[in-house]
Amino acid sequence: MKRSNRLIILIGILLAVVAFVGVLILGSGGGGTGGGGATPPPTVKVVTSKVDIALGTVVSADMLSTKDENSDLVPVNAVTEPKSIVGVPVRQTVYAGQVMQTSMFSAAGVSSSVEILKNLEPGFRAMAVQVDQVTGVGTIIQPGDRVDVVIAFEDTDAKFPVVAEGPTTREGVPLQDVRNFKVIDDTLNNTSIKVLVQNSKVLGTLLPPPPEQTGQQASPAPESSSGEVALTGQQQIVILQLTAQQVELVRFAQLDGNLSLVLRATGDKDAPPDVTTGITLFELVEKWGVLPGNLTIQVPPPPK
């Protein structure tokens, strides 16, 4: 009899525990979809990439799709309208399924080795050139852009003097014939301009760090009277994709000439190279119709 009473008591305790656990589950919302359940987070429509998009590729509508994403998982700069990025080149490689973000379409002036090597095509080299606001299109060049490299020799560089050979002299011990040359026209304009490399892909850009402050607050960039920002000497390092031969050409331009970069249209990725003549003063006069200066002599009027 006593054993039966104990069994009844144990069963009662077990039922009480089960009932208590059930009450807890129902109270926490786990008992169904009825009132008291947690509200799921809202969803947001975001734009995603259907395919891999290479650096510098201009985005088209057929590369994009949209989906509803949990708002807690959406990046703060996610693109929500496909039309807002159609026709714009990406500044980094984008992979299929990625949520499109506004940061993919602008570069902050810092490129990593991983990004450079990932976008460097086989058989090419990555080479850095330094430009400024004038020689580098205002330092607005960004990864994925296409540029041409231009070399210039200024007249003051004296790279192409016009010389004539004079009489041979006998000099030295033992005596030997020595050929003598002298500049015969040091006033000739020897400026020479030529496009060396065309349609080079920009792999990355680097902006130098701001100058160190010496206890004084940095002053803003000077502005012209029209309100536009004036020249500040801002430098930019642009990393180009070049062949081995192009590397030699660009290196020569860096050492013994003046190098500039010019920005090309985004649709020029597969454009063939243009044939150019290069420009000297002779070319300007003979082919482009630039009139050379003429000496004008003022003759006094005859006496009355």
Secondary structure, DSSP 8 states (H G I E B T S, - for coil): -HHHHHHHHHHHHHHHHHHHHHHHHHHTTTT-SSTT------EEEEEEESS-B-TT-B--GGGEEEEEEEGGGS-TTB---GGGTTT-B-SS-B-TT-B-BGGGG---S---HHHHHHH--TT-EEEEEEEETTTTGGGT--TT-EEEEEEEE-GGG--S--EEE---EEETTTTEEE--EEES-TTS---EEEEEEEEEEEEEEE--------SS------B-TTS-B-----EEEEEEEE-HHHHHHHHHHHHHSEEEEEE--GGGTT--------B-HHHHHHTT----------------
